[in-house]
Amino acid sequence: MDLGTAAYMVGGAVVAVVGAPVFLGAAGFTSAGIAAGSIAANVMSVSAVANAGGVAAGGLVAGLQAAGAAGLSGAATAAVAATGAAIGAAVESLTS
């Protein structure tokens, strides 16, 4: 791996980790709960319809709400960083 690819990977990881909580809050996954009229509320509604009226414990909506309320866990931070690094590497390959 060359220095340019590494720089894009580090940059992608940093942007993803810093941006994830900002994105979750903006989408409506907040520490006070899911914000009415938000993207999060729409996702929760779709999930409830798909699950016969309930939102599955441990499912996508529950996980996103937990991350929005308490922040990313260590494992989630690692996964977000890895995804950001992969996107950074892909962007670098497209620009070179």
C-alpha positions in Angstrom: 0.0 0.0 0.0 1.4 3.4 -0.9 1.3 6.5 1.3 -1.6 8.1 -0.7 -3.9 5.1 -0.2 -3.0 5.0 3.5 -3.8 8.7 3.8 -7.2 8.3 2.2 -7.9 5.3 4.4 -7.1 7.2 7.6 -9.1 10.2 6.4 -12.1 8.0 5.6 -11.9 6.3 9.0 -11.7 9.6 10.9 -14.5 11.2 8.9 -16.7 8.1 9.5 -16.1 7.9 13.2 -16.5 11.6 13.8 -19.5 11.9 11.4 -21.5 8.9 12.6 -22.8 10.5 15.8 -23.6 13.7 13.9 -25.5 11.7 11.3 -27.4 9.8 13.9 -28.5 12.9 15.7 -29.5 14.7 12.4 -31.5 11.6 11.4 -33.4 11.8 14.7 -31.8 9.1 16.8 -31.2 11.3 19.9 -30.4 10.9 23.6 -34.1 11.9 24.3 -35.4 9.2 22.0 -36.5 9.1 18.4 -37.5 12.6 17.2 -41.0 13.0 15.9 -41.3 13.6 12.1 -37.6 12.6 11.6 -36.0 10.0 9.3 -35.6 7.9 12.5 -39.4 8.0 13.1 -40.1 6.9 9.5 -37.6 4.0 9.8 -39.2 3.0 13.1 -42.6 3.1 11.5 -41.5 0.9 8.6 -39.9 -1.5 11.1 -43.0 -1.7 13.2 -45.2 -2.5 10.2 -42.8 -5.2 9.1 -42.7 -6.7 12.6 -46.5 -6.9 13.1 -46.7 -3.7 15.1 -43.5 -3.9 17.2 -39.9 -2.9 16.9 -37.6 -5.8 17.3 -35.3 -5.7 20.3 -31.7 -5.9 19.0 -32.8 -4.9 15.5 -31.6 -2.1 13.3 -33.8 0.6 14.8 -32.9 -0.4 18.4 -29.2 -0.4 17.6 -29.3 3.0 15.9 -31.3 4.4 18.8 -28.9 3.0 21.3 -25.9 4.5 19.4 -27.7 7.8 19.1 -28.5 7.9 22.8 -25.2 6.6 24.2 -22.7 6.8 21.4 -21.0 4.1 19.5 -19.7 1.0 21.3 -16.1 0.0 20.8 -17.1 -2.7 18.3 -19.4 -0.3 16.4 -16.6 2.3 16.3 -14.2 -0.3 14.9 -16.8 -1.3 12.2 -17.5 2.3 11.3 -13.8 3.1 11.1 -13.2 0.0 8.9 -16.0 1.0 6.6 -14.7 4.6 6.3 -11.2 3.3 5.6 -12.6 1.0 2.8 -14.5 3.9 1.3 -11.4 6.1 1.5 -9.4 3.4 -0.3 -12.1 3.2 -3.0 -12.2 7.0 -3.5 -8.4 7.1 -3.8 -8.4 4.3 -6.4 -11.0 6.3 -8.4 -9.1 9.6 -8.2 -5.6 8.2 -9.2 
